[in-house]
Amino acid sequence: MSKRPLSVTLVSLLLAAAGAVGFVYHLKELNVQHLFQNDFVWIEFVRLLAIVSGVYMLRGHNWARWLAMVWIGFHVVISAFHSWTEVAAHCVVLAIFAYVLFRPVAREYFRAGQPKANI
């Protein structure tokens, strides 16, 4: 397995930390009697996806980098319902994720754990 690039490590840790902090932050909204009324479950699910993606990118799983891209892409779409500054900020983060996770060195890292086809 090839060595994990520092940039992938940083993005993975940032993603996992953002998911964990957001998960704990939104726990205050927990209302067991009306669990689905204020989108609590969906917000926490999205936070868990960030944690899962970050952890599994650290372990070199290729699907996790795609999950990270879907996760930040989802945030770009959701931020369109807020302000243009949020959209711009999320687009910048999306561009950074794409650059870091799809550079040749990152592709090599994520490919290293994949079984090779016998040709």
Backbone as a ProteinNet text record, in pm:
[ID]
protein_1_A
[PRIMARY]
MSKRPLSVTLVSLLLAAAGAVGFVYHLKELNVQHLFQNDFVWIEFVRLLAIVSGVYMLRGHNWARWLAMVWIGFHVVISAFHSWTEVAAHCVVLAIFAYVLFRPVAREYFRAGQPKANI
[TERTIARY]
84.6	0	88.9	55.4	136.8	109.8	204.1	195.9	84.4	9.1	-100.1	-43.4	-88.3	-42.8	-92.6	-11	-48.2	-178.8	-198.1	-319.6	-444.4	-436	-548.9	-572.9	-466.2	-479.2	-550.2	-510.1	-570.2	-718	-751.9	-892.5	-974.7	-920	-990.6	-1016.7	-913.6	-929.2	-1025.7	-1017.8	-1109.1	-1253.7	-1274.5	-1409	-1464.9	-1383.1	-1427.3	-1453	-1366	-1384.5	-1508.6	-1529	-1648.3	-1775.1	-1772.5	-1887.6	-1911.5	-1805.9	-1819.4	-1867.4	-1808.6	-1848.8	-1994.1	-2029.4	-2167.7	-2265.8	-2225.2	-2312.1	-2341.5	-2237.3	-2255.1	-2333	-2302.9	-2371.7	-2522.6	-2561.1	-2703.1	-2775.9	-2704.5	-2770.5	-2864.9	-2837.5	-2924.5	-3065.3	-3079.4	-3209.1	-3290.2	-3232.9	-3299.3	-3429.8	-3537.3	-3668.8	-3727.7	-3718.1	-3756.4	-3903.8	-3986.4	-4129.5	-4161.3	-4078.3	-4100.1	-3970.7	-3922	-3790.7	-3776.6	-3879.8	-3870.4	-3930.1	-3978.3	-4046.6	-3951.6	-3832.4	-3742.1	-3617.5	-3627.6	-3518.6	-3395.2	-3410.1	-3298.7	-3227.9	-3304.6	-3246	-3164.9	-3215.8	-3145.2	-3018.1	-3023.1	-2904.4	-2796	-2834.1	-2736.5	-2682.5	-2766.7	-2722.8	-2614.6	-2636	-2538.2	-2407.2	-2416.2	-2295.6	-2222.6	-2297.2	-2235.7	-2166.7	-2225.3	-2162	-2024.7	-2014.1	-1885.4	-1782.8	-1825.1	-1734.2	-1689.1	-1784.6	-1753.1	-1658.1	-1687	-1602.6	-1460.7	-1447.3	-1315.3	-1234.9	-1298.4	-1229.1	-1186.6	-1275.3	-1241.9	-1148.4	-1144.1	-1041.2	-904.1	-896.3	-769.4	-722.4	-817.3	-784.8	-763.4	-781	-750.3	-863.5	-986	-1099.7	-1142.9	-1142.9	-1175.3	-1319	-1413	-1553.1	-1570.3	-1482.7	-1494.9	-1462.4	-1370.6	-1343.2	-1460.3	-1528.7	-1648.5	-1760.9	-1771.5	-1870.7	-1840.4	-1714	-1675.8	-1719	-1701.5	-1741.1	-1893.2	-1964.9	-2111.8	-2155.1	-2088.5	-2121.7	-2106.1	-1992.4	-1971.3	-2057.5	-2081	-2172.5	-2313.6	-2357.5	-2488.2	-2493	-2383.3	-2379.8	-2384.5	-2326.4	-2335.5	-2481.6	-2551.4	-2692.5	-2777.4	-2757.8	-2836	-2807.4	-2682.1	-2648.4	-2712.1	-2754.8	-2822.8	-2954.3	-3007.5	-3130.4	-3102.3	-2975.7	-2937.2	-2879.8	-2757.1	-2699.8	-2597.4	-2568.2	-2468.9	-2329.2	-2305.7	-2173.9	-2155.2	-2262.3	-2254	-2228.6	-2296.5	-2275.2	-2129.6	-2079.4	-1941.1	-1843.2	-1866.4	-1776.9	-1777.8	-1896.1	-1904.9	-1844.9	-1858.2	-1795.6	-1643.5	-1589.5	-1444.7	-1400.5	-1474.7	-1441.4	-1453.7	-1555.6	-1571.6	-1450.8	-1406.4	-1290.6	-1164.2	-1147.4	-1030.9	-1036.6	-1153.7	-1169.9	-1136.4	-1190.6	-1167.3	-1018.5	-953.8	-811.3	-730.5	-755.9	-678.9	-706	-831.6	-868.2	-850.2	-829.5	-817.3	-684.8	-589.9	-455.1	-393.8	-294.6	-233	-182.4	-122.8	-70.7	-184.7	-298.1	-413.2	-475.7	-485.8	-539.6	-456.5	-325.6	-234.7	-259.2	-276.6	-302.2	-432.4	-537.5	-666.3	-668.6	-587.7	-581.9	-495.2	-401.3	-304	-371.1	-480.4	-548.4	-642.5	-663.2	-756.2	-690.8	-764.1	-707.4	-690.2	-580	-550.2	-611.8	-663	-721.2	-609.2	-628.5	-529.9	-559.3	-466.9	-485.9	-377.8
-118.1	0	124.2	221.8	342.6	429.3	516.3	604.8	707.5	734.3	830.8	972	1048.5	1187.1	1272.1	1367.5	1455.9	1529.3	1572.1	1645.7	1559.3	1430.3	1339	1320.4	1309.3	1297	1418.2	1536.8	1659.5	1671	1642.9	1650.1	1544.6	1425	1317.9	1355.3	1406.9	1447	1564.8	1659.1	1773.5	1727.9	1637.4	1587.5	1510.3	1421.5	1344.1	1435.9	1534.2	1627.3	1713.8	1763	1844.6	1763	1637.5	1551.1	1527	1501	1473.8	1597.2	1711.9	1835.7	1868.8	1856.9	1883.1	1786	1659.9	1558.6	1593.9	1627.3	1663.2	1792.7	1890.3	2018.5	2001.6	1918.2	1902.4	1809.9	1744	1659.6	1739.5	1867.3	1950.7	1963.1	1932.9	1940.6	1812.2	1715.1	1585.6	1600.5	1555.3	1550.8	1415.2	1321	1183	1172	1256.9	1249.9	1295	1381.4	1432.7	1420.4	1299	1272.7	1321.5	1302.8	1337.5	1473.9	1543.3	1669.3	1783.2	1784.8	1895.9	1850.9	1741.4	1689.8	1646.4	1625	1585.6	1460.8	1359	1232.3	1251.7	1330.2	1350.7	1432.5	1531.4	1612.7	1526.1	1444.4	1357.3	1252.1	1204.2	1107.3	1167.6	1290.7	1359.1	1378.2	1408.4	1422.1	1288	1180.4	1047.7	1011.1	1051.2	1025.8	1093.3	1212.8	1283	1206.8	1157.5	1081.7	954	880.7	755.2	781.3	882.8	915.4	949.8	1034	1072.8	955.4	870.5	754.7	656.5	628.2	529.2	584	715.3	770.7	752.4	767.8	743.3	599.6	509.4	368.4	332.1	429.9	408.7	353.8	362	311.2	413.6	371	459.4	511.5	427.7	470.9	587.2	595.6	701.1	838.6	844.7	976.1	1020.6	925.4	959.7	1003.3	937.5	978.4	1120.1	1152.4	1288.1	1390.6	1357	1449.8	1466.8	1357.2	1366	1449	1427.6	1499.8	1650.4	1694.4	1837.8	1891.5	1810.5	1851.8	1874.5	1787.3	1803.4	1936.3	1971.9	2098.4	2219.4	2206.4	2315.2	2336	2225.3	2234.5	2292.1	2242.4	2290.6	2438.1	2479.4	2619.2	2714.1	2661.9	2746.2	2801.6	2737.7	2786.3	2890.4	2920.9	3019.7	3142.3	3176.9	3296.7	3259.1	3356.2	3332.8	3318.4	3379	3362.7	3218.9	3156.6	3015.2	2927	2956.4	2880.4	2894.1	3015.7	3039.2	2965.4	2970.9	2902.5	2751.6	2694.6	2550.8	2512.2	2598.4	2570.8	2570.1	2659.6	2662.4	2533.2	2490.6	2365.1	2247	2246.6	2141.5	2137.4	2253.3	2259.1	2208.4	2243.1	2196	2044.5	1992	1846.5	1777.8	1828.6	1766.6	1769.2	1881.2	1891.9	1792.8	1790.5	1704.6	1557.1	1520.6	1379	1316.3	1397.2	1341	1375	1426.9	1444.9	1307.6	1297.6	1166.6	1094.6	1167.3	1102.8	1045	1112.9	1062.7	943.9	952.3	839.2	714.2	732	619.9	561.1	647.8	601.5	521.9	573.2	505	379.3	375.4	260.6	149.3	184	88	-26.5	-0.1	-104.6	-188.9	-152.6	-222.5	-348	-456.6	-575.8	-547.3	-591.8	-570.1	-681.9	-643.2	-741.7	-817.8	-947.1	-1028.6	-1022	-965.3	-952.2	-1031.6
0	0	0	-81.3	-87.1	35.9	62.6	178.5	157.5	264.9	256.4	244.4	143.9	130.2	248	288.6	399.5	370.4	246.4	211	230.4	197.8	218.3	367.4	444.2	589.9	647.6	605.5	658.4	622.4	496.5	454.9	529.8	545.4	616.1	761.3	828.2	968.3	981.8	890	891.7	874.4	782.2	755.4	875.2	931.7	1047.9	1167.4	1187.8	1299.7	1280.5	1158.4	1130.8	1154.5	1112.2	1134.8	1282.3	1358.7	1501.7	1578.3	1548.2	1615.6	1582	1455.1	1414.5	1476.9	1487.3	1547.5	1692.8	1767.9	1909.4	1921.9	1838.3	1843.3	1823.3	1728.5	1697.7	1794.8	1884.2	1983.4	2073.4	2091	2174.4	2115.4	1986.7	1919.4	1934.1	2002.2	2017.1	2094.2	2032.4	2095.8	2059.3	2150.6	2123	2084.2	2138.8	2108.8	1966.2	1910.9	1774.7	1695.3	1684.9	1627.3	1483.3	1401.8	1260.3	1228.3	1329	1304.8	1266.2	1319.9	1289.5	1212.8	1141.6	1057.5	1136.5	1265.4	1351	1298.2	1262.9	1218.8	1091.8	998.4	871.6	891.2	977.2	1004.9	1068.2	1164.7	1229.7	1132.3	1042.4	941.7	851.7	809.4	724.2	800.4	929.1	1012.2	1023.3	1039.2	1046.9	915.4	804.1	674.7	665.7	720.8	721.1	804	918.9	1005.4	935.4	879.5	809.8	693.4	615.9	501.4	545.3	645.6	693.3	745.6	824.3	882.4	773.2	682.1	579.2	471.8	452.4	364.1	427.6	559	628.4	608.3	593	574.1	427.1	336.6	195.9	111.4	158.5	81.6	-23.6	-148.5	-259.9	-252.4	-211.2	-204.5	-106.4	-6.8	93.7	36	-59.6	-119.1	-205.2	-269.4	-346	-252	-138.4	-38.1	10	29.5	70.4	-33.8	-160.8	-267.5	-272.3	-253.7	-250.2	-130.5	-16.5	105.9	86.9	33.2	16.5	-98.3	-201.1	-308	-256	-166.1	-101.1	-25.9	40.6	113.3	20	-97.7	-196.4	-235.8	-261.4	-301	-187.5	-67.2	47	74.2	59.2	86.8	-14.8	-129.1	-228.5	-173.5	-70.2	-7.8	100.3	121.5	221.9	150.8	179.4	117.1	10.3	-76.7	-181.8	-123.9	-8.9	53.7	101.8	148.9	187.7	66.7	-42.1	-165.8	-209.4	-208.1	-249.2	-158.1	-28.6	66.4	44.1	26.6	3.3	-132.3	-231.9	-362.4	-351	-270.9	-248.6	-180.5	-79.4	-10	-106.2	-190.6	-290.9	-384.1	-429.2	-518.3	-448.4	-322.6	-246.6	-230	-192.5	-179	-311	-421.5	-552	-586.6	-562.2	-592.2	-509	-380.6	-289.6	-316	-334.5	-341.4	-479.5	-583.7	-718.4	-786.7	-710.4	-764.4	-788	-874.4	-901.5	-777.5	-684.4	-564.1	-479	-474.3	-399.7	-472.2	-604.8	-680.8	-657.5	-654.4	-628.4	-489.3	-391	-254.3	-246.4	-306.9	-299.9	-386.5	-490.9	-578.7	-519.3	-433.8	-381.6	-306	-238.5	-163.2	-247.3	-372.7	-460.7	-518.4	-528.1	-595.6	-744	-798.9	-940.4	-1025.4	-1141	-1232.5	-1302.8	-1319.4	-1392.3	-1541.1	-1614.5	-1759.7	-1829.5
[MASK]
+++++++++++++++++++++++++++++++++++++++++++++++++++++++++++++++++++++++++++++++++++++++++++++++++++++++++++++++++++++++

